């Protein structure tokens, strides 16, 4: 009876020892083999996971400044020749093809799909917890991109859908799809930190997918979201789970973005924080969300649903109060 227990104990000790040794190697590599208690001086080289992103960021910034005087905030889109005489489908097809970049692959109109590299219908929708029935709900889609989840929420019966994105090109592409689909969803150029009830009102359902790790001030973002959410929050983010602190709120900071890809050939300057699941749950609890539960961990590392303790109907802002003045 005792042998299995002993075997389990020994295996656990071995696993913990392996984690300890791995972390010791990482600490040694990051510290440049400095003795415990010493700090990195200003003249020492940065750790590899800082140095390469910092070099890439500086190179990109230098290249940008060399051409900035003749560049634009948004790319110039070539107009369609003879647009007034074109069939609607041909005009929309031209608009889609003229865009230099699409993030989401979505059906712009029947049979016509945008060439996005992310396929949310296949890779995200089955895992992200979007309710089948949103009849009568006000829905906010934070970081809406080209609007896949906004239009899907509208299709599922939402009475009003509002998307926000801080990237001007995303809002332009959203509007291409909106016009082609004759949708009533709307997208606004707005940062998550700007959310407050007097601007867009309150919402029964808030979609917060794939944005959290791009934020410099994630705690502030959750506070702003809590201020406009009167029902349910659906939250998804990339994670960094560290075995030695499992169950303890913990985060890793990336001061210059992150290298990714099989050979660290891809660079994203907009990644700042990766949290473990315990930290995300703790932050949601701290700002006032309740009943947080994990919906999915694979293939997307962390999808959570949560709600507010006292639910009420989402409402648009009171325009007699001059909310935009």
N, C-alpha and C positions, 0 to 999 in steps of 0.2 A: 504493500500500500504506500510505503514511503518512497519507493524508488521513482515513480513518476514525478512526485513532488520535488525530489532532489534534482532530477533531470531538468525539470522546468526551471528550477532556481538557477542551476548552472548555466542553462541557455540564456536566461535573462541577464545574468552577470556578464556573460560573454558579449551579448548585444550591447549592454551599457558600456563595457570596456571598449568595444569597437567604436561606439559613438564618441567616447572620450578621446580615444586616440585620433580619430578623424578631426575632431574639433581642435585638438592640440596642434595637428599639422596645419590646419587652416589659420589658426591664430599665429603660429610661427611664421607662416608665409606672409600673412598680412602685416605682421610687426617687423618684418625684415630681420628676424632672429634677435630681436632686442630682449634683454633680460626683463623679467617681470618688474613692474613698477616704473619703467621708463616710458617716456612719451616720444612721439615722432617730432623731430625738429623741423624747422622751416626748410632746411636745405636737403632733407632726405627725400628720396623718390617716393611717389605715391604707390600704394598697393596696385597690383595689376588691374583689379576690377574698378579702380578709380582712374588709373592713368590712361588706359585705352579709350574709354568713353570721353574723358576730358580732351584728349588729343583730337578725337574725331569731331567733337563739338567745336573746338577752336578752329579746326580746319574748315568746317562747314561755315562757321561764322565769318572767317576771313574771306572765303570764296563769295559769300553773299555780299559783303561790304564792297567787294571789288566791282560788283555790277549793280549795286542797290540804286544808284542814281538813275538808272534807266529801267528798273524793274517796276512791277505792279504788285499791289496787295493780292489781287485775284488774277488768274490768267485771262488773256483775251480769248473769247470764244468766237470762232469764225461764224458769221451769219450765213444762213441758208440763202442761196441765190434763188430768186423767184419764189420766195416763201409764200406770198399771197396766193400763188397758183398751185401750191403743193397740196396733196392729200394730207389729212391730219396725221395719219400713221407715218408717212414719209417725213413730215416735219419733226415729229417726235423722235423718229429714228435718227435724224440728223442731230438733234439736240443731245441725244444720248451719246452718239459717237463723237461729237465735238468736245465732250468733256475729257480732259487729260487723265482723270483719275476717278475711279469709283471704289468705294470701300465695300458696300453691300451689293450682293447679287440679289436683285428683286425684280418682280414682274412689273414693268412700267405700264404696260397695257397688254391685253391678251396676246400671248405668244411672243412678246418683245421683252427681253430681259437685259438689265444693265450688266456690264462686264465686271462686276465687283469680284474681288478675290475671296471675300468672306461670304459663305452661303448660310445665312441665318436660318432659313427654312429647314435645312438639313442638320446643321451643326449646333444650333442654339435653341430654336423654338421648342423642341421636344423636352428640353431640360430646364428651361428658365421659369416655369411655373405660371405662365400667363393664363388666367382663367378662361375657360371656354365661353363663358357668358359674362359680358361686361355691360349688359343692358342698363342704360340710364346713368352710367358712371362717367365722372370727369377723370381723364387719365393724363398724366404728365410723363413724357418720355425724355429723360435727361440724357444728353449726348445722343440725340436722335439719329445723327448721320443722315443718310438718304431717306430714312423714315420707315424701314421695314416694320418695326414694332408699332409705330404710330398707326400705319395703315392697317396692320393686323388687328390692333385694338379697335379701330373704327369698324372693321369688318365683323368683329364680335359684339357689336352693339353699343359701344360707348357713345354717350350723347355728345361729348366734346373731347377732342384729343389735342393736346398742346405739346409740341416738341421744342426743346431748346438745344442749341449747340453753340460752342464758342468759336467754331471755324466757319468763316463766311462761305467758303465753297460748299460746305455741307448743306447749308440752308438753300443755296441756289439749286443744287441738285435735288433737294427735297421738293422744291417748288416745280421742277420739271415733272417729277412723278405725280405730284399733287394735281397739276393741271391735266396731265394725261389721263389720270384715273378719275377726274372730276371729284376729288376728295374734299371734304370739309375740314380735314386736319390742318393745323397751322404750325409752322416752325418759326421761331424767333431767335435772332442772334443774341444770346444771353449766356452769361456764366452762371454756374451753379451757386456761386456765392451771392448772386444778385436776387435769389429767390426770396420772396416775402409775400404774405397774403395780399397786400394792397396792389401788387403789380399784376399777378396772374390769378389771384384768388387761391382757393384751396382745392384739394384733389382727393377723390376716393381711392385712387390707385396711382402709385408712383413707381415708375420703372427706372431703375438705377443700374444699368447694365454696362460693364466694361469701362467705367470712368474712374473708379475710386483710386486705382494705382497711378493714375495720371495727375493727381492733385497734389499741389504743394501743401495745402491746408485741409487735409481730409476731415479733421474734427469739425472745423467750421462748416464744411459742406454738409455734414450730417445734421448739424444744428439748423442750418437753413432748410434742409429737406423736412426735418421734423416740423418746422413752423408752418409748412403748407400742406402737410399730409394729415388728412382727417380719417384715414382708413387703413389701407394696406401698402406696404413697401415690399417690392421685389428687388433684391440686391444681388449683384454678381461681380466678382473681382478675381484677379489672379492672386495666388497665394505664395507664401514661402513658409513651409512647415519645417521647423527645426526640431528633430527628435528629442534633444536634451532639454527642451523647454516646453514639451507637449503639455497642453492644458494651462499654460501660463501665457497671459497676453504679452505678445512680443512682435516687434517689427524690425525690418531691415531698411535702411535708408540708402538711396542711390544719389549721390550729390551731383553727378554729371550724366544721368541717364543710364541706359543699360545696353550692353552688347548681347546679342542672341544669335540663334542659328547654329547649325551643326559645327561651324568653324568660327563662331563669333564674328561673322561677316556682316550681320545686320545690326543697325544702331537705331535706338529710339531715345531721343533726348527728353521725352515727356514722361518718363517713368521715374517716380521719386520714392514711393513707398511700396513695399510688399509686406503685408501683415500675415500673421498666422490666424487660423480660424478662431482661436480663443480671443485674440485681440479684436477681431471684427465683431464678435458677439458682445464683448464687453463694451465696445464703443457704441453699438446700437442700443444697448441697455442704458448706457450713461446719458444719452440724449433723450431718452424717454420712450423708445420703442419696446414693445412687450411681445411675448409669445414667439420669440425668434426660433426658427427651426430650419435646419439644413435640408434643402430639397434635393440637391445633387452634388456629388463630388467627382464624378467621372462622366464624360471626358472633360468637363469644365470643373476646375478644382473647387469652386465654392459658390453655390447659389443658395440664398437664404430668403425666406419670407418672414415678415414681422408686421406688427400692427400697432396702432396707438391704443392706449387704454380706454379712452372715451371717444367712440366713433361718432361722426356726424357727417351729413351730406356735403360733398364738395361743391363749392359755389364760386362763380366768377367774382371779380372784384366789384365793389360798389362804385359805379362810375359817377354817381352824384358827389362822391368824395374826392373827385379830381385825382385819381390814383397816379396819373402820369404827369402831373404838374409839379 
